[in-house]
């Protein structure tokens, strides 16, 4: 099962709802640095058959504070669940939003 936590569209909703600081706190609670997240890519949580949950995101690699050099897919075990009151979106399926063709 895949759960969409954030993407470009949902990121705008976090800003409009005043939840950006909560997103940053959650990101840090999962051992990540917010400035590493590539905002144009989705952040998803995958649950495997054993119930293990993994956070998937795309990191942006910076060169000494300069512009983004490249983006790299990353994953890490989920340590802290996202709050239930956050904006919800349909998880991407094969690069498309679920339900859209």
Buried (B, 14 or more C-beta within 10 A) or exposed (E): EBBBBBBEEBBEBBEEEEBEEBBBBBBEEBEBEEEBBBEEBBBBBBEEEEEEBEBBBBBBEEEEEEEEEEEEEBEEEBEEEBEEEBBEBEBBEEEEBEEEE
